Each structure stands twice: as structure tokens, then as C-alpha cells.
Amino acid sequence: MDKVILEIRGGVGGDESAIFAADLARMYQRYAAQRGWTFTVVDSSENDLGGYKSFVAEITSWDDTQQSAYDDLKQESGVHRVQRVPKTERQGRVHTS
């Protein structure tokens, strides 16, 4: 059995970075489900738009899975960046978070 603590924090960018953090959290949750891993939310701080200021989860892989959660996710560190027209934008401008 392998356990991984996943921590996601919305960075500079206010509401849009929190929305992106929530998108990442859902992406990792679906990925864990596809791999047959257990995904448990340990702590989260949500904003008014459904984004996360901070999000912490525990991912557990069992011995019968093809690859351990740690081996698969150990390179997933660092800063992520997105450019898109956010839900919070009213004039259609592209923002970077």
C-alpha cells in the first residue's frame, strides 16, 4: 500500500486561480478513480465561486494496482499555469493564472 498527500493551492490570480485549483483537484480525483486508487479529501477551503483556496487529499494505492500512486505522481510538483477566458471575465479577455 502506498499513500500520497496531494496539496493544491490557488496562487496569484484571485478567484480565477481558485477555480483552476478546483479543476486540478477534480482532474486528480478522476485520475485516481481510473487507476483504482482511493481518494480522500483531508482538508479544503472553498471560495464563493466553487474554487479552492487550498485543497489537501490523500491518495492510496493498493498492492494489486499496476503502479503505485507514489511512482505515478512523484513528478507532479511545481507551479502550473493556465491561460484562458475565465468564468469571472465579462469582456472576453484572456487571463493567466
MODELLER restraints for C-alpha pairs under 7 A, 6 or more apart:
rsr = mdl.restraints
at = mdl.atoms
rsr.add(forms.Gaussian(group=physical.xy_distance, feature=features.Distance(at['CA:1:A'], at['CA:60:A']), mean=6.88, stdev=0.5))
rsr.add(forms.Gaussian(group=physical.xy_distance, feature=features.Distance(at['CA:1:A'], at['CA:61:A']), mean=5.63, stdev=0.5))
rsr.add(forms.Gaussian(group=physical.xy_distance, feature=features.Distance(at['CA:1:A'], at['CA:62:A']), mean=4.55, stdev=0.5))
rsr.add(forms.Gaussian(group=physical.xy_distance, feature=features.Distance(at['CA:1:A'], at['CA:63:A']), mean=5.51, stdev=0.5))
rsr.add(forms.Gaussian(group=physical.xy_distance, feature=features.Distance(at['CA:2:A'], at['CA:60:A']), mean=5.59, stdev=0.5))
rsr.add(forms.Gaussian(group=physical.xy_distance, feature=features.Distance(at['CA:2:A'], at['CA:61:A']), mean=5.21, stdev=0.5))
rsr.add(forms.Gaussian(group=physical.xy_distance, feature=features.Distance(at['CA:2:A'], at['CA:62:A']), mean=6.63, stdev=0.5))
rsr.add(forms.Gaussian(group=physical.xy_distance, feature=features.Distance(at['CA:2:A'], at['CA:68:A']), mean=6.16, stdev=0.5))
rsr.add(forms.Gaussian(group=physical.xy_distance, feature=features.Distance(at['CA:2:A'], at['CA:69:A']), mean=6.25, stdev=0.5))
rsr.add(forms.Gaussian(group=physical.xy_distance, feature=features.Distance(at['CA:2:A'], at['CA:70:A']), mean=6.52, stdev=0.5))
rsr.add(forms.Gaussian(group=physical.xy_distance, feature=features.Distance(at['CA:3:A'], at['CA:58:A']), mean=6.72, stdev=0.5))
rsr.add(forms.Gaussian(group=physical.xy_distance, feature=features.Distance(at['CA:3:A'], at['CA:59:A']), mean=5.66, stdev=0.5))
rsr.add(forms.Gaussian(group=physical.xy_distance, feature=features.Distance(at['CA:3:A'], at['CA:60:A']), mean=4.50, stdev=0.5))
rsr.add(forms.Gaussian(group=physical.xy_distance, feature=features.Distance(at['CA:3:A'], at['CA:61:A']), mean=6.58, stdev=0.5))
rsr.add(forms.Gaussian(group=physical.xy_distance, feature=features.Distance(at['CA:3:A'], at['CA:69:A']), mean=6.94, stdev=0.5))
rsr.add(forms.Gaussian(group=physical.xy_distance, feature=features.Distance(at['CA:4:A'], at['CA:58:A']), mean=5.67, stdev=0.5))
rsr.add(forms.Gaussian(group=physical.xy_distance, feature=features.Distance(at['CA:4:A'], at['CA:59:A']), mean=5.09, stdev=0.5))
rsr.add(forms.Gaussian(group=physical.xy_distance, feature=features.Distance(at['CA:4:A'], at['CA:60:A']), mean=6.43, stdev=0.5))
rsr.add(forms.Gaussian(group=physical.xy_distance, feature=features.Distance(at['CA:4:A'], at['CA:69:A']), mean=6.63, stdev=0.5))
rsr.add(forms.Gaussian(group=physical.xy_distance, feature=features.Distance(at['CA:4:A'], at['CA:70:A']), mean=6.03, stdev=0.5))
rsr.add(forms.Gaussian(group=physical.xy_distance, feature=features.Distance(at['CA:5:A'], at['CA:56:A']), mean=6.98, stdev=0.5))
rsr.add(forms.Gaussian(group=physical.xy_distance, feature=features.Distance(at['CA:5:A'], at['CA:57:A']), mean=5.82, stdev=0.5))
rsr.add(forms.Gaussian(group=physical.xy_distance, feature=features.Distance(at['CA:5:A'], at['CA:58:A']), mean=4.66, stdev=0.5))
rsr.add(forms.Gaussian(group=physical.xy_distance, feature=features.Distance(at['CA:5:A'], at['CA:59:A']), mean=6.37, stdev=0.5))
rsr.add(forms.Gaussian(group=physical.xy_distance, feature=features.Distance(at['CA:6:A'], at['CA:56:A']), mean=5.58, stdev=0.5))
rsr.add(forms.Gaussian(group=physical.xy_distance, feature=features.Distance(at['CA:6:A'], at['CA:57:A']), mean=5.14, stdev=0.5))
rsr.add(forms.Gaussian(group=physical.xy_distance, feature=features.Distance(at['CA:6:A'], at['CA:58:A']), mean=6.15, stdev=0.5))
rsr.add(forms.Gaussian(group=physical.xy_distance, feature=features.Distance(at['CA:7:A'], at['CA:55:A']), mean=5.73, stdev=0.5))
rsr.add(forms.Gaussian(group=physical.xy_distance, feature=features.Distance(at['CA:7:A'], at['CA:56:A']), mean=4.51, stdev=0.5))
rsr.add(forms.Gaussian(group=physical.xy_distance, feature=features.Distance(at['CA:7:A'], at['CA:57:A']), mean=6.62, stdev=0.5))
rsr.add(forms.Gaussian(group=physical.xy_distance, feature=features.Distance(at['CA:8:A'], at['CA:21:A']), mean=6.34, stdev=0.5))
rsr.add(forms.Gaussian(group=physical.xy_distance, feature=features.Distance(at['CA:8:A'], at['CA:54:A']), mean=5.76, stdev=0.5))
rsr.add(forms.Gaussian(group=physical.xy_distance, feature=features.Distance(at['CA:8:A'], at['CA:55:A']), mean=5.09, stdev=0.5))
rsr.add(forms.Gaussian(group=physical.xy_distance, feature=features.Distance(at['CA:8:A'], at['CA:56:A']), mean=6.45, stdev=0.5))
rsr.add(forms.Gaussian(group=physical.xy_distance, feature=features.Distance(at['CA:9:A'], at['CA:21:A']), mean=6.40, stdev=0.5))
rsr.add(forms.Gaussian(group=physical.xy_distance, feature=features.Distance(at['CA:9:A'], at['CA:53:A']), mean=5.70, stdev=0.5))
rsr.add(forms.Gaussian(group=physical.xy_distance, feature=features.Distance(at['CA:9:A'], at['CA:54:A']), mean=4.38, stdev=0.5))
rsr.add(forms.Gaussian(group=physical.xy_distance, feature=features.Distance(at['CA:9:A'], at['CA:55:A']), mean=6.33, stdev=0.5))
rsr.add(forms.Gaussian(group=physical.xy_distance, feature=features.Distance(at['CA:10:A'], at['CA:17:A']), mean=4.98, stdev=0.5))
rsr.add(forms.Gaussian(group=physical.xy_distance, feature=features.Distance(at['CA:10:A'], at['CA:18:A']), mean=4.66, stdev=0.5))
rsr.add(forms.Gaussian(group=physical.xy_distance, feature=features.Distance(at['CA:10:A'], at['CA:21:A']), mean=5.40, stdev=0.5))
rsr.add(forms.Gaussian(group=physical.xy_distance, feature=features.Distance(at['CA:10:A'], at['CA:52:A']), mean=6.50, stdev=0.5))
rsr.add(forms.Gaussian(group=physical.xy_distance, feature=features.Distance(at['CA:10:A'], at['CA:53:A']), mean=5.00, stdev=0.5))
rsr.add(forms.Gaussian(group=physical.xy_distance, feature=features.Distance(at['CA:10:A'], at['CA:54:A']), mean=6.30, stdev=0.5))
rsr.add(forms.Gaussian(group=physical.xy_distance, feature=features.Distance(at['CA:11:A'], at['CA:17:A']), mean=5.85, stdev=0.5))
rsr.add(forms.Gaussian(group=physical.xy_distance, feature=features.Distance(at['CA:12:A'], at['CA:97:A']), mean=6.83, stdev=0.5))
rsr.add(forms.Gaussian(group=physical.xy_distance, feature=features.Distance(at['CA:13:A'], at['CA:97:A']), mean=5.44, stdev=0.5))
rsr.add(forms.Gaussian(group=physical.xy_distance, feature=features.Distance(at['CA:16:A'], at['CA:86:A']), mean=6.39, stdev=0.5))
rsr.add(forms.Gaussian(group=physical.xy_distance, feature=features.Distance(at['CA:16:A'], at['CA:88:A']), mean=6.79, stdev=0.5))
rsr.add(forms.Gaussian(group=physical.xy_distance, feature=features.Distance(at['CA:16:A'], at['CA:97:A']), mean=6.71, stdev=0.5))
rsr.add(forms.Gaussian(group=physical.xy_distance, feature=features.Distance(at['CA:17:A'], at['CA:97:A']), mean=5.26, stdev=0.5))
rsr.add(forms.Gaussian(group=physical.xy_distance, feature=features.Distance(at['CA:18:A'], at['CA:51:A']), mean=4.39, stdev=0.5))
rsr.add(forms.Gaussian(group=physical.xy_distance, feature=features.Distance(at['CA:18:A'], at['CA:52:A']), mean=4.71, stdev=0.5))
rsr.add(forms.Gaussian(group=physical.xy_distance, feature=features.Distance(at['CA:18:A'], at['CA:53:A']), mean=5.33, stdev=0.5))
rsr.add(forms.Gaussian(group=physical.xy_distance, feature=features.Distance(at['CA:19:A'], at['CA:50:A']), mean=6.70, stdev=0.5))
rsr.add(forms.Gaussian(group=physical.xy_distance, feature=features.Distance(at['CA:19:A'], at['CA:51:A']), mean=4.00, stdev=0.5))
rsr.add(forms.Gaussian(group=physical.xy_distance, feature=features.Distance(at['CA:19:A'], at['CA:52:A']), mean=6.50, stdev=0.5))
rsr.add(forms.Gaussian(group=physical.xy_distance, feature=features.Distance(at['CA:21:A'], at['CA:51:A']), mean=6.51, stdev=0.5))
rsr.add(forms.Gaussian(group=physical.xy_distance, feature=features.Distance(at['CA:21:A'], at['CA:52:A']), mean=5.73, stdev=0.5))
rsr.add(forms.Gaussian(group=physical.xy_distance, feature=features.Distance(at['CA:22:A'], at['CA:51:A']), mean=4.97, stdev=0.5))
rsr.add(forms.Gaussian(group=physical.xy_distance, feature=features.Distance(at['CA:22:A'], at['CA:52:A']), mean=5.35, stdev=0.5))
rsr.add(forms.Gaussian(group=physical.xy_distance, feature=features.Distance(at['CA:29:A'], at['CA:39:A']), mean=6.33, stdev=0.5))
rsr.add(forms.Gaussian(group=physical.xy_distance, feature=features.Distance(at['CA:32:A'], at['CA:38:A']), mean=6.81, stdev=0.5))
rsr.add(forms.Gaussian(group=physical.xy_distance, feature=features.Distance(at['CA:32:A'], at['CA:39:A']), mean=6.49, stdev=0.5))
rsr.add(forms.Gaussian(group=physical.xy_distance, feature=features.Distance(at['CA:36:A'], at['CA:65:A']), mean=6.96, stdev=0.5))
rsr.add(forms.Gaussian(group=physical.xy_distance, feature=features.Distance(at['CA:37:A'], at['CA:59:A']), mean=6.55, stdev=0.5))
rsr.add(forms.Gaussian(group=physical.xy_distance, feature=features.Distance(at['CA:37:A'], at['CA:60:A']), mean=5.54, stdev=0.5))
rsr.add(forms.Gaussian(group=physical.xy_distance, feature=features.Distance(at['CA:37:A'], at['CA:61:A']), mean=4.75, stdev=0.5))
rsr.add(forms.Gaussian(group=physical.xy_distance, feature=features.Distance(at['CA:38:A'], at['CA:59:A']), mean=5.54, stdev=0.5))
rsr.add(forms.Gaussian(group=physical.xy_distance, feature=features.Distance(at['CA:38:A'], at['CA:60:A']), mean=5.00, stdev=0.5))
rsr.add(forms.Gaussian(group=physical.xy_distance, feature=features.Distance(at['CA:38:A'], at['CA:61:A']), mean=6.54, stdev=0.5))
rsr.add(forms.Gaussian(group=physical.xy_distance, feature=features.Distance(at['CA:39:A'], at['CA:57:A']), mean=6.74, stdev=0.5))
rsr.add(forms.Gaussian(group=physical.xy_distance, feature=features.Distance(at['CA:39:A'], at['CA:58:A']), mean=5.87, stdev=0.5))
rsr.add(forms.Gaussian(group=physical.xy_distance, feature=features.Distance(at['CA:39:A'], at['CA:59:A']), mean=4.69, stdev=0.5))
rsr.add(forms.Gaussian(group=physical.xy_distance, feature=features.Distance(at['CA:39:A'], at['CA:60:A']), mean=6.66, stdev=0.5))
rsr.add(forms.Gaussian(group=physical.xy_distance, feature=features.Distance(at['CA:40:A'], at['CA:57:A']), mean=5.41, stdev=0.5))
rsr.add(forms.Gaussian(group=physical.xy_distance, feature=features.Distance(at['CA:40:A'], at['CA:58:A']), mean=5.15, stdev=0.5))
rsr.add(forms.Gaussian(group=physical.xy_distance, feature=features.Distance(at['CA:40:A'], at['CA:59:A']), mean=6.47, stdev=0.5))
rsr.add(forms.Gaussian(group=physical.xy_distance, feature=features.Distance(at['CA:41:A'], at['CA:56:A']), mean=6.14, stdev=0.5))
rsr.add(forms.Gaussian(group=physical.xy_distance, feature=features.Distance(at['CA:41:A'], at['CA:57:A']), mean=4.20, stdev=0.5))
rsr.add(forms.Gaussian(group=physical.xy_distance, feature=features.Distance(at['CA:41:A'], at['CA:58:A']), mean=6.38, stdev=0.5))
rsr.add(forms.Gaussian(group=physical.xy_distance, feature=features.Distance(at['CA:42:A'], at['CA:56:A']), mean=5.43, stdev=0.5))
rsr.add(forms.Gaussian(group=physical.xy_distance, feature=features.Distance(at['CA:42:A'], at['CA:57:A']), mean=4.93, stdev=0.5))
rsr.add(forms.Gaussian(group=physical.xy_distance, feature=features.Distance(at['CA:42:A'], at['CA:58:A']), mean=6.56, stdev=0.5))
rsr.add(forms.Gaussian(group=physical.xy_distance, feature=features.Distance(at['CA:43:A'], at['CA:55:A']), mean=5.92, stdev=0.5))
rsr.add(forms.Gaussian(group=physical.xy_distance, feature=features.Distance(at['CA:43:A'], at['CA:56:A']), mean=5.06, stdev=0.5))
rsr.add(forms.Gaussian(group=physical.xy_distance, feature=features.Distance(at['CA:43:A'], at['CA:57:A']), mean=6.86, stdev=0.5))
rsr.add(forms.Gaussian(group=physical.xy_distance, feature=features.Distance(at['CA:44:A'], at['CA:52:A']), mean=6.81, stdev=0.5))
rsr.add(forms.Gaussian(group=physical.xy_distance, feature=features.Distance(at['CA:44:A'], at['CA:54:A']), mean=5.52, stdev=0.5))
rsr.add(forms.Gaussian(group=physical.xy_distance, feature=features.Distance(at['CA:44:A'], at['CA:55:A']), mean=4.28, stdev=0.5))
rsr.add(forms.Gaussian(group=physical.xy_distance, feature=features.Distance(at['CA:44:A'], at['CA:56:A']), mean=6.09, stdev=0.5))
rsr.add(forms.Gaussian(group=physical.xy_distance, feature=features.Distance(at['CA:45:A'], at['CA:52:A']), mean=5.60, stdev=0.5))
rsr.add(forms.Gaussian(group=physical.xy_distance, feature=features.Distance(at['CA:45:A'], at['CA:53:A']), mean=5.47, stdev=0.5))
rsr.add(forms.Gaussian(group=physical.xy_distance, feature=features.Distance(at['CA:45:A'], at['CA:54:A']), mean=5.26, stdev=0.5))
rsr.add(forms.Gaussian(group=physical.xy_distance, feature=features.Distance(at['CA:45:A'], at['CA:55:A']), mean=6.46, stdev=0.5))
rsr.add(forms.Gaussian(group=physical.xy_distance, feature=features.Distance(at['CA:46:A'], at['CA:52:A']), mean=4.42, stdev=0.5))
rsr.add(forms.Gaussian(group=physical.xy_distance, feature=features.Distance(at['CA:46:A'], at['CA:53:A']), mean=5.91, stdev=0.5))
rsr.add(forms.Gaussian(group=physical.xy_distance, feature=features.Distance(at['CA:47:A'], at['CA:53:A']), mean=6.61, stdev=0.5))
rsr.add(forms.Gaussian(group=physical.xy_distance, feature=features.Distance(at['CA:59:A'], at['CA:69:A']), mean=6.99, stdev=0.5))
rsr.add(forms.Gaussian(group=physical.xy_distance, feature=features.Distance(at['CA:60:A'], at['CA:69:A']), mean=6.67, stdev=0.5))
rsr.add(forms.Gaussian(group=physical.xy_distance, feature=features.Distance(at['CA:61:A'], at['CA:68:A']), mean=5.67, stdev=0.5))
rsr.add(forms.Gaussian(group=physical.xy_distance, feature=features.Distance(at['CA:61:A'], at['CA:69:A']), mean=5.44, stdev=0.5))
rsr.add(forms.Gaussian(group=physical.xy_distance, feature=features.Distance(at['CA:81:A'], at['CA:96:A']), mean=6.99, stdev=0.5))
rsr.add(forms.Gaussian(group=physical.xy_distance, feature=features.Distance(at['CA:81:A'], at['CA:97:A']), mean=5.59, stdev=0.5))
rsr.add(forms.Gaussian(group=physical.xy_distance, feature=features.Distance(at['CA:82:A'], at['CA:96:A']), mean=5.65, stdev=0.5))
rsr.add(forms.Gaussian(group=physical.xy_distance, feature=features.Distance(at['CA:82:A'], at['CA:97:A']), mean=5.32, stdev=0.5))
rsr.add(forms.Gaussian(group=physical.xy_distance, feature=features.Distance(at['CA:83:A'], at['CA:94:A']), mean=6.41, stdev=0.5))
rsr.add(forms.Gaussian(group=physical.xy_distance, feature=features.Distance(at['CA:83:A'], at['CA:95:A']), mean=5.51, stdev=0.5))
rsr.add(forms.Gaussian(group=physical.xy_distance, feature=features.Distance(at['CA:83:A'], at['CA:96:A']), mean=4.41, stdev=0.5))
rsr.add(forms.Gaussian(group=physical.xy_distance, feature=features.Distance(at['CA:83:A'], at['CA:97:A']), mean=6.48, stdev=0.5))
rsr.add(forms.Gaussian(group=physical.xy_distance, feature=features.Distance(at['CA:84:A'], at['CA:94:A']), mean=5.09, stdev=0.5))
rsr.add(forms.Gaussian(group=physical.xy_distance, feature=features.Distance(at['CA:84:A'], at['CA:95:A']), mean=5.63, stdev=0.5))
rsr.add(forms.Gaussian(group=physical.xy_distance, feature=features.Distance(at['CA:84:A'], at['CA:96:A']), mean=6.77, stdev=0.5))
rsr.add(forms.Gaussian(group=physical.xy_distance, feature=features.Distance(at['CA:85:A'], at['CA:92:A']), mean=6.05, stdev=0.5))
rsr.add(forms.Gaussian(group=physical.xy_distance, feature=features.Distance(at['CA:85:A'], at['CA:93:A']), mean=5.87, stdev=0.5))
rsr.add(forms.Gaussian(group=physical.xy_distance, feature=features.Distance(at['CA:85:A'], at['CA:94:A']), mean=4.53, stdev=0.5))
rsr.add(forms.Gaussian(group=physical.xy_distance, feature=features.Distance(at['CA:85:A'], at['CA:95:A']), mean=6.00, stdev=0.5))
rsr.add(forms.Gaussian(group=physical.xy_distance, feature=features.Distance(at['CA:86:A'], at['CA:95:A']), mean=6.84, stdev=0.5))
